[in-house]
Amino acid sequence: MTLGKPKYNLAEDVFVFPASFAQQRLWFVEQLMPGSALYLTPLVFRMTGELDRSALAQSLQAIVDRHETLRTSFNRVEGSSYKPSRRN
């Protein structure tokens, strides 16, 4: 895999990019302290009334579709962390 050039796999429709230095730092912290909430910001909403679960699910999916960072995970490949990003 060549650094800086995305690898495109037609069968899985996934782009693979090297993680940025900031992303590598976050990944490293997760390896040192698995499951820690060091970089998480909790947010709570209080809603009243009847919940339309279908509308909520569609809204959340639209947000995920719009923001690549919500579809990105980190994997270790040949000793380096990479971030595959799935297309929708």
C-alpha positions, -999 to +999 in steps of 0.1 A: +000+000+000+014+034-010+011+062+016-008+092+004-027+074-024-061+059-016-066+022-024-100+016-039-115-019-037-145-022-061-158-054-044-162-037-010-165-001-021-140+011+006-113+037+004-082+032+026-062+063+036-032+066+060-044+081+093-034+117+100-009+124+129-038+136+151-058+104+143-027+082+150-024+100+184-060+092+193-056+056+181-024+052+202-042+065+233-070+040+227-043+012+225-028+024+259-062+028+276-089+008+258-124+021+263-113+053+280-135+083+276-105+107+273-116+122+240-154+118+243-177+147+250-210+135+264-242+152+252-277+146+264-310+157+249-343+156+268-372+152+245-409+152+254-439+139+235-443+109+213-412+097+195-414+089+158-387+062+157-387+059+120-381+097+115-353+096+141-336+067+124-338+084+090-325+116+105-295+099+121-288+079+089-288+112+069-262+127+093-240+096+090-243+097+052-233+133+051-203+131+074-174+108+065-159+109+100-190+090+113-183+062+088-146+059+095-128+034+117-092+026+123-074-006+114-038-017+118-021-027+085+016-036+084+023-018+117+006+014+108-029+026+115-052+032+085-087+045+082-110+027+057-140+049+048-171+032+033-190+047+006-228+048+008 
